[in-house]
Amino acid sequence: MSLGLNLDYCLSLSLGFAYKSFISVLNGSTPQGVEQARVKSSAIDLGVLIEAKSEKIFEETQFWNFGENDFRPTLDLGLGYSISNIGKEIYYVDERQKDPIGRSMRFGYSISAGADLKVDDKIIKAFSYTFTGEASDILIKRDTIPGTEYLGAFGDLRINKNLIMLESDNEVNVHRGHTFNFFETLYLLSGRLNGPGFQNRKTEGFGISTLGFFKFLSTITENTFWKSIFDHSVIEYFSATVNTGTIVESTVGGLSIR
């Protein structure tokens, strides 16, 4: 079960809640043969996202005229936090050997700057650059005696080191990503991941979309059928190479028609 709430007035506030139940099965050997142990439990996911977009704060009065075209600068900011698998520890046979479920958190932000182009009644994102920084941590401490224990909501996160300086350590993974957009037609993507078990993992990719081109075609056609097609259809192709430069490098791609 999941619920979402969005409040939008200058700033956009989105809240998310999800409840899930699960059954875990453990097979083991006993003197009497193979025995199956089952445990049923539940967990909760929570998330919050705050967004500030310049076109909502300043309405639509900030377009500047350059010749036959109208431009406006854009600046969008985002801040988000999520925590997954809030729940009790579980055990199969002996309560003294209970284990925590995989609780984790993500905390990050995005900064996007660019320019919009207004053509008749259509707004095309002529150019934008988006930077995303994120830190994630598993909220479980395993060096306690006895057993393990859950950490607090932010775990071992250090705001200055992990989010501002974007430096990873032995506890926190740091993700960073760059996206360049050209007229909502060509996208260039780049990402990095550092942290426990991940040493400078790189991802590179690109995307091609008809979104911007179809917006432009919609402004110059007078045929209502084709105008409807251009206004409500998008064809996109994205390709990404993950773990670039390693022996496990692989490329994935996908085509979307909607």
PESUL-V980268 format. One record per backbone hydrogen bond with DSSP energy under -1.0 kcal/mol. NH is the residue of the N-H (numbers start at 1). CO is the residue of the C=O. If there is no record, write none. Layout:
BEGIN
nh->NH co->CO
nh->NH co->CO
END
This chain:
BEGIN
nh->3 co->17
nh->5 co->15
nh->7 co->13
nh->9 co->11
nh->11 co->9
nh->12 co->51
nh->13 co->7
nh->14 co->49
nh->15 co->5
nh->16 co->47
nh->17 co->3
nh->18 co->45
nh->19 co->1
nh->20 co->43
nh->22 co->41
nh->24 co->39
nh->26 co->37
nh->28 co->35
nh->30 co->33
nh->33 co->30
nh->35 co->28
nh->37 co->26
nh->39 co->24
nh->41 co->22
nh->43 co->20
nh->44 co->86
nh->45 co->18
nh->46 co->83
nh->47 co->16
nh->48 co->81
nh->49 co->14
nh->50 co->79
nh->51 co->12
nh->52 co->77
nh->54 co->75
nh->56 co->53
nh->57 co->53
nh->58 co->54
nh->61 co->58
nh->64 co->71
nh->66 co->69
nh->69 co->66
nh->71 co->64
nh->72 co->116
nh->74 co->114
nh->76 co->112
nh->77 co->52
nh->78 co->110
nh->79 co->50
nh->80 co->108
nh->81 co->48
nh->82 co->106
nh->83 co->46
nh->84 co->104
nh->86 co->44
nh->90 co->99
nh->97 co->94
nh->98 co->95
nh->99 co->90
nh->103 co->101
nh->104 co->84
nh->105 co->137
nh->106 co->82
nh->107 co->135
nh->108 co->80
nh->109 co->133
nh->110 co->78
nh->111 co->131
nh->112 co->76
nh->113 co->129
nh->114 co->74
nh->115 co->127
nh->116 co->72
nh->117 co->124
nh->118 co->70
nh->119 co->122
nh->122 co->119
nh->124 co->117
nh->126 co->124
nh->127 co->115
nh->128 co->181
nh->129 co->113
nh->130 co->179
nh->131 co->111
nh->132 co->177
nh->133 co->109
nh->134 co->175
nh->135 co->107
nh->136 co->173
nh->137 co->105
nh->139 co->103
nh->140 co->138
nh->141 co->149
nh->149 co->141
nh->151 co->139
nh->155 co->152
nh->157 co->154
nh->162 co->158
nh->163 co->159
nh->164 co->159
nh->165 co->160
nh->167 co->161
nh->169 co->172
nh->173 co->136
nh->174 co->194
nh->175 co->134
nh->176 co->192
nh->177 co->132
nh->178 co->190
nh->179 co->130
nh->180 co->188
nh->181 co->128
nh->182 co->186
nh->183 co->126
nh->185 co->182
nh->186 co->182
nh->187 co->207
nh->188 co->180
nh->189 co->205
nh->190 co->178
nh->191 co->203
nh->192 co->176
nh->193 co->201
nh->194 co->174
nh->195 co->198
nh->198 co->195
nh->201 co->193
nh->203 co->191
nh->204 co->241
nh->205 co->189
nh->206 co->239
nh->207 co->187
nh->208 co->237
nh->209 co->185
nh->210 co->235
nh->212 co->184
nh->214 co->210
nh->215 co->211
nh->216 co->212
nh->217 co->213
nh->218 co->214
nh->221 co->217
nh->227 co->223
nh->228 co->224
nh->229 co->225
nh->230 co->226
nh->231 co->227
nh->232 co->228
nh->236 co->256
nh->237 co->208
nh->238 co->254
nh->239 co->206
nh->240 co->252
nh->241 co->204
nh->242 co->250
nh->244 co->202
nh->246 co->243
nh->249 co->246
nh->250 co->242
nh->252 co->240
nh->254 co->238
nh->256 co->236
nh->258 co->234
END
